[in-house]
Amino acid sequence: MTRKFRKVPKDKKTGVAKVYLSGAKNKSAKAAEIKRTAEAYRKGEYIDIKAVSKSRTKQNVSTSKKKKTSKRGRKKKS
């Protein structure tokens, strides 16, 4: 007997699950990268994990670089 999976909402334009595309700057580029990686995985081809990770991080909107300040930098001079 085959396993049954719950249907997830998919993006109409790309067909990729909406969860994977949420928070992306360019949804179509991220979907294309996901599909490309999935196809390579299915064929058993080499996947450059570092490049995939870099691409997905670049697409992410939620991550923003904050300037770090030391405790000394925050102290009020008196």
C-alpha positions in Angstrom: 0.0 0.0 0.0 1.4 3.4 -1.0 1.8 6.2 1.5 -0.6 9.1 1.2 0.6 12.6 1.7 -1.4 15.7 2.5 -1.8 18.1 -0.4 0.1 21.3 0.2 -0.7 24.7 -1.4 1.4 25.3 -4.5 2.4 28.4 -6.4 0.3 28.6 -9.6 3.1 30.0 -11.7 5.9 27.6 -10.8 4.2 24.6 -9.2 6.6 24.6 -6.2 5.1 24.5 -2.7 4.4 28.0 -1.4 6.2 27.3 1.9 9.5 27.0 0.0 9.0 30.4 -1.7 7.8 32.4 1.2 10.1 35.3 2.0 12.0 35.2 -1.3 13.0 38.3 -3.1 12.6 36.7 -6.5 10.1 33.7 -6.2 10.6 32.5 -9.8 14.4 32.4 -9.5 14.2 30.5 -6.2 11.7 28.1 -7.7 13.9 27.5 -10.7 16.9 26.8 -8.4 14.8 24.3 -6.4 13.6 22.5 -9.5 17.1 22.4 -11.0 18.6 20.9 -7.8 15.7 18.4 -7.5 16.2 17.3 -11.1 20.0 16.8 -10.6 19.3 14.8 -7.4 16.9 12.5 -9.2 19.4 11.9 -12.0 22.1 11.3 -9.4 24.3 14.1 -10.6 26.7 16.1 -8.5 25.1 18.9 -6.5 27.3 21.8 -5.4 25.8 22.2 -1.9 27.8 25.4 -1.2 26.5 27.1 -4.3 22.9 26.0 -3.5 23.2 27.3 0.0 24.7 30.6 -1.1 21.9 31.0 -3.7 19.1 30.4 -1.2 20.7 32.7 1.4 20.9 35.4 -1.2 17.2 35.0 -2.0 16.2 35.3 1.6 14.6 38.6 2.7 14.4 38.0 6.4 18.2 37.9 7.0 19.7 41.4 7.3 23.2 42.3 8.4 23.3 44.3 11.6 26.2 46.3 12.7 27.6 44.7 15.9 28.6 47.0 18.7 30.6 46.0 21.7 29.4 46.6 25.3 31.9 49.4 25.6 30.5 51.1 22.5 27.1 51.2 24.0 28.1 52.7 27.3 27.1 56.3 27.9 30.0 58.6 28.6 29.7 60.6 31.7 
